[in-house]
Amino acid sequence: MPLVPSYIKKLASYKPGANIDDIKKEKSLINVIKLASNENSMGPSPMAVSAINKSINKINRYPDAPGKKLRKKLASKFNVKSENVIIGSGSEGIMSNILRTFLLTDDEIIGAANSFIGFRVLATATGRKINWVNMKNHKIDLNEIIRNINDYTKIIYIANPDNPMGTYITDKEFDKFYQSVPERVLVILDEAYFEYANHLDDYPNSMTYRYDNVITLRTFSKAYGLAGLRIGYGFSHETLINNLLKVKVPFDPSFTAQVGGLAALDDDEFMNKTINLNIIEKEKIETKLDELGIERIPSAANFITTHWDTEIKAKTITQKMLDRGIILRHLVSFGWPEHVRISIGLENENENFLQTLEKII
């Protein structure tokens, strides 16, 4: 019997976007702009930073194991009970917990092919059978997911908006889809980019559904600007949450992550600035990309994914931009080799990006 399971040996680990300091050293550059990982270009929530600084001398103590304070605050903000809330090390930490908690030996998973690569890694690592459904017009194909449901289906994963495409499923589309999902099947709705899409009239905020077999996942990594703290949260029926808490890693997330999350929830000014900046700057980039004749995918998130004629062109554009100190994300590892993803930055960063792009092409 092999020491390492075959499905782990074959598994490709997640490859994050390039690091600013590494690129500075590698390219001998002073200034580098990172538009690759969908981080908040404004930085972290100031209220979160202040709270962490004030409590930093307490990190010799373990954090609140069940996260009572943060769960209570999230419950109040989203009008649920604390028993309906779970927190973890990013939404991926909760995803991993869900897979470990609910999957039986013969259970199967359904997910969109070439959607969020983090879930792909976690799902593949379970060794269970996964039915990867192709996207249609860069969008998750709910009808095809329904066709793939069988007696062994246990978990369906949907990122809404999707990463890396930025497309989203509408409320009517989700309503129709849910009618075909058996009660025994868990639906993971990954809403990591919820804050950026929530202003859209037809975006299906899953908190309005409260279905017993739907688990909503959200994060402080994107709009709240706390990616480095690794903290996410989820909502579901209290029976599901109670069982997730049994399996959750003790004292997860960290003390500083919980302190930062608590404070960030009160930072409405920062959140409003974040969303407004994204709306304005995304429109500027979209307009310029259209002027340059560059094909783009309509996005409801804080990034825009572009499509190029060939993989070589997509790779070349990414490399030429990198040589000039602008980090973009070539999506070959996601399964989209002809696509390049561009995170929305600050006004001056976006202007620099567009001017450089125009010169290159």
Secondary structure, DSSP 8 states (H G I E B T S, - for coil): --SS-HHHHT---------HHHHHHHHT-S--EE-SS---TT-S-HHHHHHHHHHGGGTTS---TT-HHHHHHHHHHTTS-GGGEEEESHHHHHHHHHHHHH--TT-EEEEETTS-HHHHHHHHTTT-EEEEE--BTTB--HHHHHHH--TTEEEEEEESS-TTT-----HHHHHHHHTTS-TTSEEEEE-TTHHHHTTSTT---GGGT--TTEEEEEESSSTT--GGG--EEEE--HHHHHHHHHHS-TT-S-HHHHHHHHHHTT-HHHHHHHHHHHHHHHHHHHHHHHHTT-EEE--SSSEEEEE-SSHHHHHHHHHHHHHTTEE-EEGGGGT-TTEEEEE---HHHHHHHHHHHHHH-
